[in-house]
Amino acid sequence: MLDIRAIREDPDLVKRRLATRHDGSEAMIDELLACDETRRRAETEKQRLQSQRKKVSKEIGALRSKGEDSSAIEAEVKKIGVEIKMLDDASAQAEARQKELLLNIPNLPHDACPEGADESANPEIRSWGERPSLADPRDHLALAEQHGLISLEDGTRVSGSGFPVYRGAGARLQRALIQYLLDVQTRDHGYEEVDVPYLVKRECMEGTGQLPKFEEDMYGTESGQLFLAPTAEVPVTNLYRETLLAEDALPIRLTAHTPCFRREAGSAGRETRGIIRIHQFAKVELVQIVHPDRSFEALEELTAHAEAVLQSLDLHYRVIELCTGDLGFSAAKTYDLEVWAPGQGQYLEVSSCSCFTDYQARRMKLRFKDARGDNRFCHTLNGSGTALPRLYVALLEQHQEPDGAIRIPAPLVPYFGAERIGQRGKPH
């Protein structure tokens, strides 16, 4: 969440930067400050009344010691107690509303973010590789059907739409990709692998910013107190919630594979064909917890680590920087990696790499002690390294041959156990 002190100091600056998001969030600042003022004023008045009650109570004691009547003063003390209770209630109500507002106000975009209202204003930063030259590319569903890789029908029978079943070589390819992605990030880039729970507490979802804003997109259990993880970002980053780290413990780099669960309640009609947008999917996530002085340098590094996967698999992609109006709720700056899918005739986002500054750390109370002995909030980052469904789609569609056979990229062959799916010139 945002620092209330920074909002008090320059509310107009905060409003201007929030306004670039084009989501109306700047309108919450005035109410937030009003709640803050009510709470602080109530606390100040409460302290004054408590001091007055203490003074009057001493007078009662003095009167009683002399055997004199203290009933009038006792009535005054009782009245002060009622006023203090009213102030406590007003303060608690203002504090609760202030917290609610802070949890629903997004992060401030970084000053260098390109300004724009929506994704149409996202500039392309760079691209890698060439689009494969395919005369009549098939899409991943046709290729999967030819080789028996994916069954949407089986998944629907078991769980409903949006839950595919991978079979035979398709399941083996999924497993090979997961193992390969983890090995690249741990072996080549120095991330520590962690295996985390798939169910997370409400406060963990609030810590990384999924709640309360996006609750309708999440799968909740236990009366809304436990949630299926929508991404490994949630359990992995929250490993350090309410933690005070030593400065020399930074940076922390973690990677994890998890299934991810999302209702996608607000995504009707968007990329629903095949496995491009589904309710359960595998992903390898990258998380970094760093010193505030190097968080945007770390963002460039983390993005390069995600790109390395696509390059090693010989997949053409481009890097997009998100404009202010397309930034995620908790992000200050984001790069999206979009891989080319010839069967779709479009680019698909396969990784979103973001720096959250201290926004998540403040929500999680994740701090470090600096060289001067001061406790400061860490900066957090994450990115997919990468998400499997769209990586899977791109691999099938970019590496298809005219007869529908699929070439397996050389680095993946030892994991998959074959150089192709389907024989040259013959259906699988």
Phi, psi and omega in degrees: 000168179283156179280118181299329179294319178295325178292318178299318186292321182212072182298328181294321177297315180299316179298317181298317182289322176294325181299333180291346177283340179060036178240004179078006185293337180297339181291343181277347187294318181297317178294321178301313181292327177294318176297318180298317179294317178300314181297313182292320179295320179295320180294320179296314180294323178299315178299321179296316180292323178297320177295319179295317180298321179297318180295315181293323179299324177295323178295323178299316179299320180294318179296317181295323180296336179266357181077020182264162182287127181243011187299322181296317180290324178298323177296323178295318179297319179297318179297319178299320179299320178296318180295320179296319178298318178297320178293320177301316180295317180295319180295316181296320179295316179294321180294318179297317179292322178298316179296318179301316179295315180299323179290340183255358177268125183287173178291158177280130175299144175298147182304329185273357179296137175295137180274141179180162185272331184203187187298341179294343180262008180282119179280146172279127183271317180193168174221164181224139177076178180247147173299132178297141180272101182235124185293317183216073186294137174272155176273171187295331179293317178296318179293319180295322179293319180300322185254004179066040187271322188224138174236108174287328181295317179298318180296320178296321180298323184274316190230345186110177182292150179090011179230082184289157173246128176264135185229150174056234180298333178294317177292322180294323178294319177300312180296319180297317180297316180300312181297319180295315181298318178296318181294320178300314185286325180278316185283317187266331188241001170077023176278146173272128178280136175230148177245113193243162175296152178266345174259132183231152181287158177304316183295334175288320177295323175292324183299321180263000170098004177288328177244150002274354190302319191244031185300326182294342179270356188255154173265113183252153176225177174050054177057036176076018179257345174232144182224144169292131186299125177282343179193152179295345174310322186291300180293326184290311180296322182285357171302336183247017178296146179053042182239142172249110184267154168285146183300324182283359174280345181269146000277156172251129180235123183229147174224148180207146169259132171216155161289152179237140186235122180217133177289332184056044185298328182263020188240024182303130176084358183261115171048052186268353183284134175070225184249021183288320178226106186226171186272335176229128179208158180269149179206144169254120186254146174246130178232135173233139173241119193225169173291140182304332184289344184232022186291324181281333169296318179296327178297318178297320180294312181297320178298319178297325179294322177290320179297325182303326179296312182295320178296318182294332178267007176056050180247125176292133180209171174226158178249126180247136171263130182284134175283170185302325182280352182245001180296147171295161186306315187266351190275146171260331179203139186216139167247133172256136172261123182242120183263144183282133177240096186299327179292338177265340184068030182203167174273145178238133177294126181243346178202140174236115186251119190229147167254130183254008188046226182262014187297310179288319182299324179294320178293327183265352186059048179258112187228169172224156178263119184276182186297335179273357181090006179275143175272122183233154178282137174289169168251142181242152178217154168204165177193154177282138181235035017220187174284136187286316189303313184283329172297317178301314179301312183296321181296314179297314188282323180283330184256020176284152175251166185306328181272001180096353176295153182244122175283135176265123180303144187308314182295339183270344185302314180299332180279322183276326177092009178201159182270349180200162170251119186090149180268149179301123177082358182227143173292154181291000000 
